[in-house]
Amino acid sequence: MATKEEIIGGLEMTISQAKRTTSLFAEGEYDWKRAGGWTPKEMYAHLAAVAGVIPQLGQGLAAAPEGTDIAQGMDINAMNAQAVGGMASMNFEQTMQAFETNYRKLIDYVKELPAETLDQKRRFFSESIPVSDIL
């Protein structure tokens, strides 16, 4: 289980590594499909969307009783397609700005989260995991 400081450090490192990696892209490389079928722009849109959703769902996540399946009834694939599709009209710079903005909001959310919540377990698609691992 990760500590609050480790989670924040990991999120901050994700931002800095994204900036470093994307600064090395050739012109238009962010639109090149990779072996997994996604472009870098789509991947960063996905990461931005996920980072944006967690603080919005955060109160429910924190207040849910231990063992609650937080993904119950969710169609994750449909949610992902909608979130990534919602950023499709953005250019790469706008996508990366949304990525950083949403990660900063997630960092702020983690900073405010009571430390004892991180130790609690929730179910995510039937697997019991600590809240810290969901973040």
C-alpha positions as CSV (number, residue, x, y, z in Angstrom):
1,M,0.0,0.0,0.0
2,A,1.3,3.4,-0.9
3,T,1.5,6.4,1.4
4,K,-0.1,9.7,0.6
5,E,3.4,11.1,-0.1
6,E,4.2,8.2,-2.4
7,I,1.0,8.7,-4.3
8,I,1.5,12.4,-4.7
9,G,5.1,11.8,-5.7
10,G,4.0,9.3,-8.3
11,L,1.4,11.6,-9.8
12,E,3.9,14.5,-9.9
13,M,6.4,12.2,-11.6
14,T,3.8,11.2,-14.2
15,I,3.3,14.8,-15.1
16,S,7.0,15.5,-15.4
17,Q,7.6,12.3,-17.4
18,A,4.7,13.1,-19.8
19,K,6.2,16.5,-20.4
20,R,9.7,15.0,-21.0
21,T,8.4,12.3,-23.3
22,T,6.2,14.4,-25.4
23,S,8.8,17.1,-25.8
24,L,10.8,14.5,-27.8
25,F,7.9,13.8,-30.3
26,A,8.5,14.4,-34.0
27,E,6.0,16.7,-35.7
28,G,2.6,14.9,-35.7
29,E,3.9,11.9,-33.8
30,Y,1.1,12.3,-31.2
31,D,-1.4,11.2,-33.9
32,W,0.5,8.0,-34.9
33,K,-1.2,4.8,-34.0
34,R,0.9,2.5,-31.8
35,A,0.8,-1.3,-31.7
36,G,-1.8,-1.2,-29.0
37,G,-4.2,0.7,-31.3
38,W,-4.1,4.1,-29.6
39,T,-2.3,7.3,-30.5
40,P,-0.3,9.2,-27.8
41,K,-3.0,11.9,-27.9
42,E,-5.7,9.3,-27.2
43,M,-3.6,7.8,-24.4
44,Y,-3.1,11.2,-22.7
45,A,-6.8,12.0,-23.2
46,H,-7.6,8.7,-21.4
47,L,-5.2,9.5,-18.5
48,A,-6.6,13.0,-18.3
49,A,-10.2,11.7,-18.2
50,V,-9.4,9.1,-15.5
51,A,-7.5,11.7,-13.4
52,G,-10.5,14.1,-13.7
53,V,-13.1,11.5,-12.7
54,I,-11.5,10.4,-9.4
55,P,-11.8,13.7,-7.5
56,Q,-15.4,13.9,-8.8
57,L,-16.2,10.5,-7.4
58,G,-14.0,11.0,-4.5
59,Q,-16.5,11.7,-1.8
60,G,-18.4,8.5,-2.7
61,L,-15.2,6.5,-2.8
62,A,-14.1,7.8,0.6
63,A,-17.5,7.3,2.2
64,A,-18.3,3.9,0.8
65,P,-18.3,1.1,3.3
66,E,-15.3,-1.2,3.4
67,G,-15.6,-3.9,0.7
68,T,-18.0,-1.9,-1.6
69,D,-17.6,-2.6,-5.3
70,I,-17.0,0.9,-6.6
71,A,-17.2,-0.2,-10.2
72,Q,-20.5,-2.1,-9.8
73,G,-22.9,-1.1,-12.6
74,M,-20.3,0.9,-14.5
75,D,-19.5,0.2,-18.1
76,I,-15.9,1.2,-18.0
77,N,-15.3,0.8,-21.7
78,A,-18.2,3.1,-22.6
79,M,-17.1,5.6,-20.0
80,N,-13.6,5.6,-21.4
81,A,-14.8,5.9,-25.0
82,Q,-17.0,8.9,-24.0
83,A,-14.2,10.6,-22.1
84,V,-11.6,10.1,-24.8
85,G,-14.1,11.0,-27.5
86,G,-15.0,14.2,-25.6
87,M,-11.4,15.3,-26.0
88,A,-11.1,14.3,-29.7
89,S,-11.6,17.8,-31.0
90,M,-8.8,19.2,-28.8
91,N,-5.4,19.6,-30.3
92,F,-2.4,17.9,-28.7
93,E,-1.4,20.9,-26.6
94,Q,-5.0,21.3,-25.3
95,T,-5.0,17.6,-24.4
96,M,-1.8,17.8,-22.5
97,Q,-3.1,20.9,-20.7
98,A,-6.2,18.9,-19.7
99,F,-3.9,16.1,-18.6
100,E,-1.8,18.3,-16.4
101,T,-4.8,20.2,-15.0
102,N,-6.6,17.0,-14.1
103,Y,-3.5,15.5,-12.5
104,R,-3.0,18.6,-10.4
105,K,-6.7,18.4,-9.2
106,L,-6.1,14.7,-8.4
107,I,-3.0,15.7,-6.4
108,D,-5.0,18.3,-4.5
109,Y,-7.7,15.7,-3.8
110,V,-5.1,13.2,-2.5
111,K,-3.6,15.9,-0.2
112,E,-7.0,16.5,1.4
113,L,-7.9,12.8,1.7
114,P,-7.7,11.5,5.3
115,A,-4.7,9.1,5.6
116,E,-6.8,6.4,7.2
117,T,-9.0,6.2,4.0
118,L,-5.9,5.0,2.1
119,D,-5.8,1.9,4.1
120,Q,-9.4,1.0,3.6
121,K,-10.3,-1.6,1.0
122,R,-12.8,-1.3,-1.8
123,R,-13.7,-3.8,-4.4
124,F,-12.9,-2.9,-8.0
125,F,-14.4,-5.5,-10.4
126,S,-14.6,-8.0,-7.5
127,E,-11.0,-7.6,-6.5
128,S,-10.5,-6.2,-3.0
129,I,-7.8,-3.5,-3.1
130,P,-6.7,-0.6,-0.9
131,V,-8.0,2.9,-1.8
132,S,-4.4,3.9,-2.2
133,D,-4.0,1.5,-5.1
134,I,-7.1,2.9,-6.8
135,L,-5.6,6.3,-6.7
